[in-house]
């Protein structure tokens, strides 16, 4: 069966690389092969892939390092781990950390066992894309019904989205990694007057240096070495629609200046070009970092922050809305079963186990856990998913924290403890914490220094 994907193969054994490359190319895949993890990072920084197939054990930078990097920088890329017979336990740990599948290198190795794994990955990717299109294709009310979240934090956010959406004002969405910032951005677009035009997203942290400028603005023929023909950028492709700039805080200083010019004048030039082009797009920025703090340390322009933050939205972390965890888990499970003959449900103890977990990776981590539960389910099983299966997929180093209130203590201890709890509730975002505490940002920084708390 032809899978037709763009795949990066990372393995320090030339024979393995050759076999995988030949096998995958015969199936219609576009394949790039490299010999170590560092070369893999360099390739991922400059090219886009659907899937990475990496050896678990390699000198210096191994498969686990590759997996961590991909999960942090390119979470939509699937990772398949290759292991030896004695490394199965490590591969299982990699699955818990977010790998899509693992394969044991048979002897002799013919590479054929990678094809069923790719078909499974492709099926899940297709379901994910179909569900995303379904979820965001019919406007904000449809999105809210599909996700079916009931927490006050999420409902308040969606109400604000409904008010802001008809405007063309730039929006800044802040929240932890995996909390659903792109979901909110797509909801804004779906409820806007631009809904019939493109929604395009770019991860500013995943595209390094001058590549981001070329990606956004496009370039003229001969603008740089290798530019044998001109290319339009995302600004032109998103004409009339919405451009979502994820991880905007990772932009270089020069790129921030260029973006500010576009926001102010709605004009830009392609790299190497002299023509002034008009940008009819709505800008939505997002960051998992505290941009106000980046401004104070000189890593983000204050004028750009004020311009992109015309409207500010904060996405609550999953641990702030535990009542949504069972609803989301069952939603993801139903979505993945649309094209599956399995009909498993979560048992009540399994849902409680999900609620008790702190979800450091937020909704994205929950979705990945449910996917892995489906992929690793016994064939044709209809038994309810039990708490043991759930526990095997979770990082037990992150149970849900409980806040212990001291019975006695000084006023200073009480204030210190309250500041810590508010910071924890906002995922460490000091700007949001200062608003909740009803003090200004500099006062909060001064208190952190006074109490010798980490800034």
Secondary structure, 3 states (H helix, E strand, C coil): CCCCCEEEEECCCHHHHHHHHHHHHHCCCEEEEECCHHHHHHHHHHCCCCEEEEECCCCCCCHHHHHHHHHHHCCCCEEEEEECHHHHHHHHHHHHCCCCEEEECCCCCCCCHHHHHHHHHHHHHHHHHHHHHHHHCCCHHHHHHHHCCCCHHHHHHHHHHHHHCCCCCCEEEECCCCCCHHHHHHHHHHCCCCCCCCEEEEECCCCCCHHHHHHHHEECCCCCCCCCCCEECHHHHCCCCEEEEECHHHCCHHHHHHHHHHHHHCEECCECCCCCEECCCEEEEEECCCHHHHHHCCCCCHHHHHHHCCEEEECCCHHHCHHHHHHHHHHHHHHHCCCCCCCCCECHHHHHHHHHECCCCHHHHHHHHHHHHHHCCCCCCCCCECHHHHHHHCCCCCECCCCCCCCCCCHHHHHHHHHHHHHHHCCCCHHHHHHHHCCCHHHHHHHHHHCCCCC
